[in-house]
Amino acid sequence: MIRVLVVDDEELVAQAHAETVRQLDGFEVAEVALSIQDASAALRRGGVDLVLLDMNLPDGHGLDLLRRVRAAGVRCDVIAVTAARDVDVVRSAVSTGVVAYLIKPFSQAALRERMLTYREYHRGLGDGDDLDQDQVDAMIRTLRPQSPGRGLPKGLAAETLRLVEGVLADGVALSAGEVAERIGGSRVTARRYLEHLVTTSRADRDTRLGRTGRPEVEYRLRG
């Protein structure tokens, strides 16, 4: 399980992020912190793999916490979730190892997409000590994927397409209804994206028997 520390000064926002984390397979909420002081205490307790970090906090700037974390040698990754869009802030965040940067306001679907992308990256680390060049290249591509939005049919969004692909990334065959539940969308919307993946030869469609004996269509990513 990837243990996540949620840091945001607005409690309702922090709880919304935490709920998104809880809904995703492979993640669990370590703690929710509303300040740098609370976040620092949580990190000292250990067991945090990923921090969802707001930059504008009541007792300082998120970058201060990030620098403290790096100076202390704490090994955790960070996704910035913030309204801060100043170029110096973004540059500093990237230079201190932020793996993704989401600018508020954003949808919970956008957060889910980044989380699923991170999960794929985290799994790519594996259990071994050494990586070969192909594995390193694949991990970097995972964190910085090429946009699939070019040439998408009208009405399809690249962000949602990546989200659907992320749900199928485990290799498990899912129905449109199951995918819809996991991305927080409708069955009709999920089916449109799944059928697009089939049309572009990125997924296979099959039939399985439903609980009542009624055939149900399921989808599985290729490879």
Biotite code that builds the C-alpha atoms (Angstrom):
import biotite.structure as struc

atoms = struc.array([
    struc.Atom([0.000, 0.000, 0.000], chain_id="A", res_id=1, res_name="MET", atom_name="CA", element="C"),
    struc.Atom([1.138, 3.530, -0.797], chain_id="A", res_id=2, res_name="ILE", atom_name="CA", element="C"),
    struc.Atom([0.657, 5.612, 2.362], chain_id="A", res_id=3, res_name="ARG", atom_name="CA", element="C"),
    struc.Atom([-0.347, 9.215, 1.641], chain_id="A", res_id=4, res_name="VAL", atom_name="CA", element="C"),
    struc.Atom([-0.040, 12.325, 3.813], chain_id="A", res_id=5, res_name="LEU", atom_name="CA", element="C"),
    struc.Atom([-2.580, 14.984, 2.781], chain_id="A", res_id=6, res_name="VAL", atom_name="CA", element="C"),
    struc.Atom([-1.489, 18.561, 3.588], chain_id="A", res_id=7, res_name="VAL", atom_name="CA", element="C"),
    struc.Atom([-3.913, 21.453, 3.014], chain_id="A", res_id=8, res_name="ASP", atom_name="CA", element="C"),
    struc.Atom([-4.943, 24.395, 5.195], chain_id="A", res_id=9, res_name="ASP", atom_name="CA", element="C"),
    struc.Atom([-8.624, 24.079, 4.199], chain_id="A", res_id=10, res_name="GLU", atom_name="CA", element="C"),
    struc.Atom([-10.100, 21.158, 6.096], chain_id="A", res_id=11, res_name="GLU", atom_name="CA", element="C"),
    struc.Atom([-12.914, 20.490, 3.617], chain_id="A", res_id=12, res_name="LEU", atom_name="CA", element="C"),
    struc.Atom([-10.433, 20.402, 0.743], chain_id="A", res_id=13, res_name="VAL", atom_name="CA", element="C"),
    struc.Atom([-8.060, 18.179, 2.701], chain_id="A", res_id=14, res_name="ALA", atom_name="CA", element="C"),
    struc.Atom([-10.868, 15.738, 3.503], chain_id="A", res_id=15, res_name="GLN", atom_name="CA", element="C"),
    struc.Atom([-11.973, 15.698, -0.152], chain_id="A", res_id=16, res_name="ALA", atom_name="CA", element="C"),
    struc.Atom([-8.437, 14.789, -1.206], chain_id="A", res_id=17, res_name="HIS", atom_name="CA", element="C"),
    struc.Atom([-8.270, 12.142, 1.507], chain_id="A", res_id=18, res_name="ALA", atom_name="CA", element="C"),
    struc.Atom([-11.525, 10.599, 0.315], chain_id="A", res_id=19, res_name="GLU", atom_name="CA", element="C"),
    struc.Atom([-10.176, 10.433, -3.248], chain_id="A", res_id=20, res_name="THR", atom_name="CA", element="C"),
    struc.Atom([-7.106, 8.607, -1.930], chain_id="A", res_id=21, res_name="VAL", atom_name="CA", element="C"),
    struc.Atom([-9.277, 6.112, -0.027], chain_id="A", res_id=22, res_name="ARG", atom_name="CA", element="C"),
    struc.Atom([-11.247, 5.276, -3.165], chain_id="A", res_id=23, res_name="GLN", atom_name="CA", element="C"),
    struc.Atom([-8.174, 4.219, -5.123], chain_id="A", res_id=24, res_name="LEU", atom_name="CA", element="C"),
    struc.Atom([-6.804, 0.693, -4.965], chain_id="A", res_id=25, res_name="ASP", atom_name="CA", element="C"),
    struc.Atom([-3.277, 0.519, -3.638], chain_id="A", res_id=26, res_name="GLY", atom_name="CA", element="C"),
    struc.Atom([-3.458, 3.712, -1.550], chain_id="A", res_id=27, res_name="PHE", atom_name="CA", element="C"),
    struc.Atom([-4.290, 4.505, 2.050], chain_id="A", res_id=28, res_name="GLU", atom_name="CA", element="C"),
    struc.Atom([-4.366, 7.772, 3.988], chain_id="A", res_id=29, res_name="VAL", atom_name="CA", element="C"),
    struc.Atom([-1.555, 7.978, 6.529], chain_id="A", res_id=30, res_name="ALA", atom_name="CA", element="C"),
    struc.Atom([-2.695, 11.291, 8.055], chain_id="A", res_id=31, res_name="GLU", atom_name="CA", element="C"),
    struc.Atom([-4.328, 14.614, 7.206], chain_id="A", res_id=32, res_name="VAL", atom_name="CA", element="C"),
    struc.Atom([-2.407, 17.765, 8.201], chain_id="A", res_id=33, res_name="ALA", atom_name="CA", element="C"),
    struc.Atom([-3.628, 21.360, 8.093], chain_id="A", res_id=34, res_name="LEU", atom_name="CA", element="C"),
    struc.Atom([-0.277, 23.061, 8.735], chain_id="A", res_id=35, res_name="SER", atom_name="CA", element="C"),
    struc.Atom([3.466, 22.665, 8.308], chain_id="A", res_id=36, res_name="ILE", atom_name="CA", element="C"),
    struc.Atom([3.791, 21.869, 12.003], chain_id="A", res_id=37, res_name="GLN", atom_name="CA", element="C"),
    struc.Atom([1.277, 19.018, 11.766], chain_id="A", res_id=38, res_name="ASP", atom_name="CA", element="C"),
    struc.Atom([2.814, 17.746, 8.517], chain_id="A", res_id=39, res_name="ALA", atom_name="CA", element="C"),
    struc.Atom([6.335, 17.807, 9.998], chain_id="A", res_id=40, res_name="SER", atom_name="CA", element="C"),
    struc.Atom([5.143, 15.787, 12.987], chain_id="A", res_id=41, res_name="ALA", atom_name="CA", element="C"),
    struc.Atom([3.484, 13.241, 10.704], chain_id="A", res_id=42, res_name="ALA", atom_name="CA", element="C"),
    struc.Atom([6.642, 12.865, 8.628], chain_id="A", res_id=43, res_name="LEU", atom_name="CA", element="C"),
    struc.Atom([8.744, 12.388, 11.759], chain_id="A", res_id=44, res_name="ARG", atom_name="CA", element="C"),
    struc.Atom([6.475, 9.510, 12.729], chain_id="A", res_id=45, res_name="ARG", atom_name="CA", element="C"),
    struc.Atom([7.393, 7.895, 9.407], chain_id="A", res_id=46, res_name="GLY", atom_name="CA", element="C"),
    struc.Atom([5.552, 5.512, 7.132], chain_id="A", res_id=47, res_name="GLY", atom_name="CA", element="C"),
    struc.Atom([4.684, 8.114, 4.470], chain_id="A", res_id=48, res_name="VAL", atom_name="CA", element="C"),
    struc.Atom([5.364, 7.292, 0.803], chain_id="A", res_id=49, res_name="ASP", atom_name="CA", element="C"),
    struc.Atom([3.625, 10.232, -0.884], chain_id="A", res_id=50, res_name="LEU", atom_name="CA", element="C"),
    struc.Atom([2.643, 13.758, 0.199], chain_id="A", res_id=51, res_name="VAL", atom_name="CA", element="C"),
    struc.Atom([-0.191, 15.725, -1.403], chain_id="A", res_id=52, res_name="LEU", atom_name="CA", element="C"),
    struc.Atom([1.167, 19.178, -0.584], chain_id="A", res_id=53, res_name="LEU", atom_name="CA", element="C"),
    struc.Atom([-0.534, 22.559, -0.652], chain_id="A", res_id=54, res_name="ASP", atom_name="CA", element="C"),
    struc.Atom([1.916, 25.455, -0.898], chain_id="A", res_id=55, res_name="MET", atom_name="CA", element="C"),
    struc.Atom([-0.045, 28.134, 0.949], chain_id="A", res_id=56, res_name="ASN", atom_name="CA", element="C"),
    struc.Atom([-0.165, 27.049, 4.591], chain_id="A", res_id=57, res_name="LEU", atom_name="CA", element="C"),
    struc.Atom([-0.969, 29.102, 7.716], chain_id="A", res_id=58, res_name="PRO", atom_name="CA", element="C"),
    struc.Atom([2.479, 28.715, 9.305], chain_id="A", res_id=59, res_name="ASP", atom_name="CA", element="C"),
    struc.Atom([4.695, 28.924, 6.253], chain_id="A", res_id=60, res_name="GLY", atom_name="CA", element="C"),
    struc.Atom([5.140, 27.906, 2.637], chain_id="A", res_id=61, res_name="HIS", atom_name="CA", element="C"),
    struc.Atom([4.942, 24.359, 1.360], chain_id="A", res_id=62, res_name="GLY", atom_name="CA", element="C"),
    struc.Atom([8.384, 24.780, -0.182], chain_id="A", res_id=63, res_name="LEU", atom_name="CA", element="C"),
    struc.Atom([9.791, 25.301, 3.330], chain_id="A", res_id=64, res_name="ASP", atom_name="CA", element="C"),
    struc.Atom([8.391, 21.939, 4.359], chain_id="A", res_id=65, res_name="LEU", atom_name="CA", element="C"),
    struc.Atom([9.673, 20.347, 1.171], chain_id="A", res_id=66, res_name="LEU", atom_name="CA", element="C"),
    struc.Atom([13.198, 21.674, 1.724], chain_id="A", res_id=67, res_name="ARG", atom_name="CA", element="C"),
    struc.Atom([13.105, 20.487, 5.338], chain_id="A", res_id=68, res_name="ARG", atom_name="CA", element="C"),
    struc.Atom([12.026, 17.032, 4.197], chain_id="A", res_id=69, res_name="VAL", atom_name="CA", element="C"),
    struc.Atom([14.852, 16.802, 1.676], chain_id="A", res_id=70, res_name="ARG", atom_name="CA", element="C"),
    struc.Atom([17.460, 18.137, 4.121], chain_id="A", res_id=71, res_name="ALA", atom_name="CA", element="C"),
    struc.Atom([16.424, 15.530, 6.681], chain_id="A", res_id=72, res_name="ALA", atom_name="CA", element="C"),
    struc.Atom([16.811, 12.787, 4.095], chain_id="A", res_id=73, res_name="GLY", atom_name="CA", element="C"),
    struc.Atom([13.159, 11.733, 4.327], chain_id="A", res_id=74, res_name="VAL", atom_name="CA", element="C"),
    struc.Atom([12.394, 9.480, 1.375], chain_id="A", res_id=75, res_name="ARG", atom_name="CA", element="C"),
    struc.Atom([8.914, 10.337, 0.163], chain_id="A", res_id=76, res_name="CYS", atom_name="CA", element="C"),
    struc.Atom([7.520, 11.684, -3.077], chain_id="A", res_id=77, res_name="ASP", atom_name="CA", element="C"),
    struc.Atom([5.454, 14.841, -3.394], chain_id="A", res_id=78, res_name="VAL", atom_name="CA", element="C"),
    struc.Atom([2.549, 15.899, -5.595], chain_id="A", res_id=79, res_name="ILE", atom_name="CA", element="C"),
    struc.Atom([1.849, 19.636, -5.313], chain_id="A", res_id=80, res_name="ALA", atom_name="CA", element="C"),
    struc.Atom([-1.874, 20.475, -5.080], chain_id="A", res_id=81, res_name="VAL", atom_name="CA", element="C"),
    struc.Atom([-1.989, 24.235, -4.885], chain_id="A", res_id=82, res_name="THR", atom_name="CA", element="C"),
    struc.Atom([-3.216, 27.549, -6.238], chain_id="A", res_id=83, res_name="ALA", atom_name="CA", element="C"),
    struc.Atom([0.395, 28.792, -6.406], chain_id="A", res_id=84, res_name="ALA", atom_name="CA", element="C"),
    struc.Atom([1.299, 29.310, -10.047], chain_id="A", res_id=85, res_name="ARG", atom_name="CA", element="C"),
    struc.Atom([4.242, 31.708, -9.760], chain_id="A", res_id=86, res_name="ASP", atom_name="CA", element="C"),
    struc.Atom([7.020, 30.526, -12.048], chain_id="A", res_id=87, res_name="VAL", atom_name="CA", element="C"),
    struc.Atom([9.631, 30.660, -9.277], chain_id="A", res_id=88, res_name="ASP", atom_name="CA", element="C"),
    struc.Atom([7.471, 28.482, -7.035], chain_id="A", res_id=89, res_name="VAL", atom_name="CA", element="C"),
    struc.Atom([6.919, 25.934, -9.801], chain_id="A", res_id=90, res_name="VAL", atom_name="CA", element="C"),
    struc.Atom([10.625, 25.924, -10.687], chain_id="A", res_id=91, res_name="ARG", atom_name="CA", element="C"),
    struc.Atom([11.624, 25.468, -7.036], chain_id="A", res_id=92, res_name="SER", atom_name="CA", element="C"),
    struc.Atom([9.086, 22.678, -6.604], chain_id="A", res_id=93, res_name="ALA", atom_name="CA", element="C"),
    struc.Atom([10.401, 20.827, -9.644], chain_id="A", res_id=94, res_name="VAL", atom_name="CA", element="C"),
    struc.Atom([14.030, 21.288, -8.516], chain_id="A", res_id=95, res_name="SER", atom_name="CA", element="C"),
    struc.Atom([13.224, 19.716, -5.144], chain_id="A", res_id=96, res_name="THR", atom_name="CA", element="C"),
    struc.Atom([11.724, 16.632, -6.734], chain_id="A", res_id=97, res_name="GLY", atom_name="CA", element="C"),
    struc.Atom([7.973, 17.218, -6.996], chain_id="A", res_id=98, res_name="VAL", atom_name="CA", element="C"),
    struc.Atom([6.675, 14.441, -9.255], chain_id="A", res_id=99, res_name="VAL", atom_name="CA", element="C"),
    struc.Atom([3.496, 16.267, -10.331], chain_id="A", res_id=100, res_name="ALA", atom_name="CA", element="C"),
    struc.Atom([2.003, 19.747, -9.970], chain_id="A", res_id=101, res_name="TYR", atom_name="CA", element="C"),
    struc.Atom([-1.768, 20.340, -9.930], chain_id="A", res_id=102, res_name="LEU", atom_name="CA", element="C"),
    struc.Atom([-3.019, 23.936, -9.983], chain_id="A", res_id=103, res_name="ILE", atom_name="CA", element="C"),
    struc.Atom([-6.247, 24.726, -8.107], chain_id="A", res_id=104, res_name="LYS", atom_name="CA", element="C"),
    struc.Atom([-9.053, 24.642, -8.905], chain_id="A", res_id=105, res_name="PRO", atom_name="CA", element="C"),
    struc.Atom([-8.909, 21.143, -10.346], chain_id="A", res_id=106, res_name="PHE", atom_name="CA", element="C"),
    struc.Atom([-11.339, 18.238, -10.432], chain_id="A", res_id=107, res_name="SER", atom_name="CA", element="C"),
    struc.Atom([-11.016, 15.174, -8.234], chain_id="A", res_id=108, res_name="GLN", atom_name="CA", element="C"),
    struc.Atom([-10.821, 13.234, -11.505], chain_id="A", res_id=109, res_name="ALA", atom_name="CA", element="C"),
    struc.Atom([-7.601, 15.119, -12.297], chain_id="A", res_id=110, res_name="ALA", atom_name="CA", element="C"),
    struc.Atom([-6.224, 14.191, -8.886], chain_id="A", res_id=111, res_name="LEU", atom_name="CA", element="C"),
    struc.Atom([-7.204, 10.551, -9.404], chain_id="A", res_id=112, res_name="ARG", atom_name="CA", element="C"),
    struc.Atom([-5.376, 10.570, -12.723], chain_id="A", res_id=113, res_name="GLU", atom_name="CA", element="C"),
    struc.Atom([-2.156, 11.848, -11.134], chain_id="A", res_id=114, res_name="ARG", atom_name="CA", element="C"),
    struc.Atom([-2.477, 9.330, -8.324], chain_id="A", res_id=115, res_name="MET", atom_name="CA", element="C"),
    struc.Atom([-2.911, 6.427, -10.733], chain_id="A", res_id=116, res_name="LEU", atom_name="CA", element="C"),
    struc.Atom([0.053, 7.641, -12.774], chain_id="A", res_id=117, res_name="THR", atom_name="CA", element="C"),
    struc.Atom([2.114, 7.753, -9.605], chain_id="A", res_id=118, res_name="TYR", atom_name="CA", element="C"),
    struc.Atom([0.946, 4.254, -8.661], chain_id="A", res_id=119, res_name="ARG", atom_name="CA", element="C"),
    struc.Atom([2.217, 2.944, -11.997], chain_id="A", res_id=120, res_name="GLU", atom_name="CA", element="C"),
    struc.Atom([5.555, 4.682, -11.397], chain_id="A", res_id=121, res_name="TYR", atom_name="CA", element="C"),
    struc.Atom([5.776, 3.322, -7.848], chain_id="A", res_id=122, res_name="HIS", atom_name="CA", element="C"),
    struc.Atom([5.129, -0.226, -9.013], chain_id="A", res_id=123, res_name="ARG", atom_name="CA", element="C"),
    struc.Atom([7.844, 0.192, -11.625], chain_id="A", res_id=124, res_name="GLY", atom_name="CA", element="C"),
    struc.Atom([10.375, 0.596, -8.827], chain_id="A", res_id=125, res_name="LEU", atom_name="CA", element="C"),
    struc.Atom([9.986, -3.109, -8.072], chain_id="A", res_id=126, res_name="GLY", atom_name="CA", element="C"),
    struc.Atom([11.732, -4.933, -5.269], chain_id="A", res_id=127, res_name="ASP", atom_name="CA", element="C"),
    struc.Atom([15.238, -5.066, -6.698], chain_id="A", res_id=128, res_name="GLY", atom_name="CA", element="C"),
    struc.Atom([18.153, -2.737, -5.995], chain_id="A", res_id=129, res_name="ASP", atom_name="CA", element="C"),
    struc.Atom([19.199, -2.097, -9.590], chain_id="A", res_id=130, res_name="ASP", atom_name="CA", element="C"),
    struc.Atom([17.368, -0.932, -12.701], chain_id="A", res_id=131, res_name="LEU", atom_name="CA", element="C"),
    struc.Atom([18.473, -1.278, -16.282], chain_id="A", res_id=132, res_name="ASP", atom_name="CA", element="C"),
    struc.Atom([18.206, 1.534, -18.834], chain_id="A", res_id=133, res_name="GLN", atom_name="CA", element="C"),
    struc.Atom([14.884, 0.353, -20.238], chain_id="A", res_id=134, res_name="ASP", atom_name="CA", element="C"),
    struc.Atom([13.342, 0.292, -16.758], chain_id="A", res_id=135, res_name="GLN", atom_name="CA", element="C"),
    struc.Atom([14.617, 3.799, -15.961], chain_id="A", res_id=136, res_name="VAL", atom_name="CA", element="C"),
    struc.Atom([13.292, 5.134, -19.279], chain_id="A", res_id=137, res_name="ASP", atom_name="CA", element="C"),
    struc.Atom([9.914, 3.501, -18.665], chain_id="A", res_id=138, res_name="ALA", atom_name="CA", element="C"),
    struc.Atom([9.645, 5.022, -15.189], chain_id="A", res_id=139, res_name="MET", atom_name="CA", element="C"),
    struc.Atom([10.441, 8.509, -16.454], chain_id="A", res_id=140, res_name="ILE", atom_name="CA", element="C"),
    struc.Atom([7.898, 8.129, -19.255], chain_id="A", res_id=141, res_name="ARG", atom_name="CA", element="C"),
    struc.Atom([5.312, 7.090, -16.666], chain_id="A", res_id=142, res_name="THR", atom_name="CA", element="C"),
    struc.Atom([5.740, 10.337, -14.720], chain_id="A", res_id=143, res_name="LEU", atom_name="CA", element="C"),
    struc.Atom([5.836, 12.438, -17.882], chain_id="A", res_id=144, res_name="ARG", atom_name="CA", element="C"),
    struc.Atom([3.495, 10.671, -20.314], chain_id="A", res_id=145, res_name="PRO", atom_name="CA", element="C"),
    struc.Atom([2.934, 11.984, -23.794], chain_id="A", res_id=146, res_name="GLN", atom_name="CA", element="C"),
    struc.Atom([-0.539, 13.442, -24.137], chain_id="A", res_id=147, res_name="SER", atom_name="CA", element="C"),
    struc.Atom([-2.930, 11.032, -25.861], chain_id="A", res_id=148, res_name="PRO", atom_name="CA", element="C"),
    struc.Atom([-5.254, 13.906, -26.698], chain_id="A", res_id=149, res_name="GLY", atom_name="CA", element="C"),
    struc.Atom([-4.148, 14.442, -30.277], chain_id="A", res_id=150, res_name="ARG", atom_name="CA", element="C"),
    struc.Atom([-6.648, 13.052, -32.711], chain_id="A", res_id=151, res_name="GLY", atom_name="CA", element="C"),
    struc.Atom([-9.210, 12.091, -30.089], chain_id="A", res_id=152, res_name="LEU", atom_name="CA", element="C"),
    struc.Atom([-12.797, 11.936, -31.314], chain_id="A", res_id=153, res_name="PRO", atom_name="CA", element="C"),
    struc.Atom([-14.961, 14.925, -30.470], chain_id="A", res_id=154, res_name="LYS", atom_name="CA", element="C"),
    struc.Atom([-16.217, 14.802, -26.904], chain_id="A", res_id=155, res_name="GLY", atom_name="CA", element="C"),
    struc.Atom([-13.357, 12.709, -25.513], chain_id="A", res_id=156, res_name="LEU", atom_name="CA", element="C"),
    struc.Atom([-10.852, 14.322, -23.151], chain_id="A", res_id=157, res_name="ALA", atom_name="CA", element="C"),
    struc.Atom([-7.208, 13.249, -22.813], chain_id="A", res_id=158, res_name="ALA", atom_name="CA", element="C"),
    struc.Atom([-7.369, 13.550, -19.016], chain_id="A", res_id=159, res_name="GLU", atom_name="CA", element="C"),
    struc.Atom([-10.315, 11.175, -18.731], chain_id="A", res_id=160, res_name="THR", atom_name="CA", element="C"),
    struc.Atom([-8.792, 8.759, -21.231], chain_id="A", res_id=161, res_name="LEU", atom_name="CA", element="C"),
    struc.Atom([-5.638, 8.498, -19.120], chain_id="A", res_id=162, res_name="ARG", atom_name="CA", element="C"),
    struc.Atom([-7.818, 7.960, -16.072], chain_id="A", res_id=163, res_name="LEU", atom_name="CA", element="C"),
    struc.Atom([-9.672, 5.061, -17.735], chain_id="A", res_id=164, res_name="VAL", atom_name="CA", element="C"),
    struc.Atom([-6.387, 3.524, -18.853], chain_id="A", res_id=165, res_name="GLU", atom_name="CA", element="C"),
    struc.Atom([-5.067, 3.856, -15.314], chain_id="A", res_id=166, res_name="GLY", atom_name="CA", element="C"),
    struc.Atom([-8.064, 1.959, -13.932], chain_id="A", res_id=167, res_name="VAL", atom_name="CA", element="C"),
    struc.Atom([-7.310, -0.881, -16.362], chain_id="A", res_id=168, res_name="LEU", atom_name="CA", element="C"),
    struc.Atom([-3.568, -0.776, -15.681], chain_id="A", res_id=169, res_name="ALA", atom_name="CA", element="C"),
    struc.Atom([-3.713, -3.757, -13.301], chain_id="A", res_id=170, res_name="ASP", atom_name="CA", element="C"),
    struc.Atom([-4.600, -6.027, -16.210], chain_id="A", res_id=171, res_name="GLY", atom_name="CA", element="C"),
    struc.Atom([-7.982, -6.939, -14.726], chain_id="A", res_id=172, res_name="VAL", atom_name="CA", element="C"),
    struc.Atom([-10.943, -7.114, -17.115], chain_id="A", res_id=173, res_name="ALA", atom_name="CA", element="C"),
    struc.Atom([-13.659, -4.651, -16.087], chain_id="A", res_id=174, res_name="LEU", atom_name="CA", element="C"),
    struc.Atom([-17.111, -3.766, -17.357], chain_id="A", res_id=175, res_name="SER", atom_name="CA", element="C"),
    struc.Atom([-18.126, -0.209, -18.268], chain_id="A", res_id=176, res_name="ALA", atom_name="CA", element="C"),
    struc.Atom([-20.096, -0.008, -15.030], chain_id="A", res_id=177, res_name="GLY", atom_name="CA", element="C"),
    struc.Atom([-17.095, -1.046, -12.941], chain_id="A", res_id=178, res_name="GLU", atom_name="CA", element="C"),
    struc.Atom([-14.848, 1.468, -14.686], chain_id="A", res_id=179, res_name="VAL", atom_name="CA", element="C"),
    struc.Atom([-17.472, 4.196, -14.230], chain_id="A", res_id=180, res_name="ALA", atom_name="CA", element="C"),
    struc.Atom([-17.586, 3.516, -10.496], chain_id="A", res_id=181, res_name="GLU", atom_name="CA", element="C"),
    struc.Atom([-13.818, 3.774, -10.157], chain_id="A", res_id=182, res_name="ARG", atom_name="CA", element="C"),
    struc.Atom([-13.447, 7.018, -12.116], chain_id="A", res_id=183, res_name="ILE", atom_name="CA", element="C"),
    struc.Atom([-16.539, 8.633, -10.628], chain_id="A", res_id=184, res_name="GLY", atom_name="CA", element="C"),
    struc.Atom([-18.349, 8.961, -13.963], chain_id="A", res_id=185, res_name="GLY", atom_name="CA", element="C"),
    struc.Atom([-21.334, 7.483, -15.756], chain_id="A", res_id=186, res_name="SER", atom_name="CA", element="C"),
    struc.Atom([-21.517, 4.073, -17.428], chain_id="A", res_id=187, res_name="ARG", atom_name="CA", element="C"),
    struc.Atom([-22.213, 5.702, -20.796], chain_id="A", res_id=188, res_name="VAL", atom_name="CA", element="C"),
    struc.Atom([-19.127, 7.914, -20.523], chain_id="A", res_id=189, res_name="THR", atom_name="CA", element="C"),
    struc.Atom([-16.915, 5.021, -19.453], chain_id="A", res_id=190, res_name="ALA", atom_name="CA", element="C"),
    struc.Atom([-18.159, 2.885, -22.357], chain_id="A", res_id=191, res_name="ARG", atom_name="CA", element="C"),
    struc.Atom([-17.295, 5.623, -24.890], chain_id="A", res_id=192, res_name="ARG", atom_name="CA", element="C"),
    struc.Atom([-13.693, 5.727, -23.683], chain_id="A", res_id=193, res_name="TYR", atom_name="CA", element="C"),
    struc.Atom([-13.434, 1.945, -23.468], chain_id="A", res_id=194, res_name="LEU", atom_name="CA", element="C"),
    struc.Atom([-14.747, 1.540, -27.001], chain_id="A", res_id=195, res_name="GLU", atom_name="CA", element="C"),
    struc.Atom([-12.201, 4.128, -28.175], chain_id="A", res_id=196, res_name="HIS", atom_name="CA", element="C"),
    struc.Atom([-9.435, 2.029, -26.611], chain_id="A", res_id=197, res_name="LEU", atom_name="CA", element="C"),
    struc.Atom([-10.767, -1.017, -28.470], chain_id="A", res_id=198, res_name="VAL", atom_name="CA", element="C"),
    struc.Atom([-10.975, 0.912, -31.754], chain_id="A", res_id=199, res_name="THR", atom_name="CA", element="C"),
    struc.Atom([-7.372, 2.083, -31.399], chain_id="A", res_id=200, res_name="THR", atom_name="CA", element="C"),
    struc.Atom([-6.204, -1.474, -30.542], chain_id="A", res_id=201, res_name="SER", atom_name="CA", element="C"),
    struc.Atom([-5.167, -0.516, -27.017], chain_id="A", res_id=202, res_name="ARG", atom_name="CA", element="C"),
    struc.Atom([-7.755, -2.734, -25.334], chain_id="A", res_id=203, res_name="ALA", atom_name="CA", element="C"),
    struc.Atom([-9.671, -5.929, -26.028], chain_id="A", res_id=204, res_name="ASP", atom_name="CA", element="C"),
    struc.Atom([-13.411, -6.466, -25.616], chain_id="A", res_id=205, res_name="ARG", atom_name="CA", element="C"),
    struc.Atom([-14.809, -9.778, -24.400], chain_id="A", res_id=206, res_name="ASP", atom_name="CA", element="C"),
    struc.Atom([-18.073, -11.196, -23.065], chain_id="A", res_id=207, res_name="THR", atom_name="CA", element="C"),
    struc.Atom([-18.664, -12.649, -19.631], chain_id="A", res_id=208, res_name="ARG", atom_name="CA", element="C"),
    struc.Atom([-21.778, -13.980, -17.975], chain_id="A", res_id=209, res_name="LEU", atom_name="CA", element="C"),
    struc.Atom([-23.382, -11.618, -15.500], chain_id="A", res_id=210, res_name="GLY", atom_name="CA", element="C"),
    struc.Atom([-24.773, -12.714, -12.158], chain_id="A", res_id=211, res_name="ARG", atom_name="CA", element="C"),
    struc.Atom([-28.212, -13.237, -13.689], chain_id="A", res_id=212, res_name="THR", atom_name="CA", element="C"),
    struc.Atom([-26.815, -15.103, -16.655], chain_id="A", res_id=213, res_name="GLY", atom_name="CA", element="C"),
    struc.Atom([-27.046, -12.047, -18.886], chain_id="A", res_id=214, res_name="ARG", atom_name="CA", element="C"),
    struc.Atom([-23.906, -11.546, -21.029], chain_id="A", res_id=215, res_name="PRO", atom_name="CA", element="C"),
    struc.Atom([-21.860, -8.510, -20.027], chain_id="A", res_id=216, res_name="GLU", atom_name="CA", element="C"),
    struc.Atom([-19.098, -6.803, -21.989], chain_id="A", res_id=217, res_name="VAL", atom_name="CA", element="C"),
    struc.Atom([-15.730, -6.459, -20.285], chain_id="A", res_id=218, res_name="GLU", atom_name="CA", element="C"),
    struc.Atom([-12.552, -4.690, -21.326], chain_id="A", res_id=219, res_name="TYR", atom_name="CA", element="C"),
    struc.Atom([-8.866, -5.396, -20.744], chain_id="A", res_id=220, res_name="ARG", atom_name="CA", element="C"),
    struc.Atom([-5.807, -3.356, -21.765], chain_id="A", res_id=221, res_name="LEU", atom_name="CA", element="C"),
    struc.Atom([-3.518, -5.083, -24.223], chain_id="A", res_id=222, res_name="ARG", atom_name="CA", element="C"),
    struc.Atom([-0.081, -6.020, -22.975], chain_id="A", res_id=223, res_name="GLY", atom_name="CA", element="C"),
])
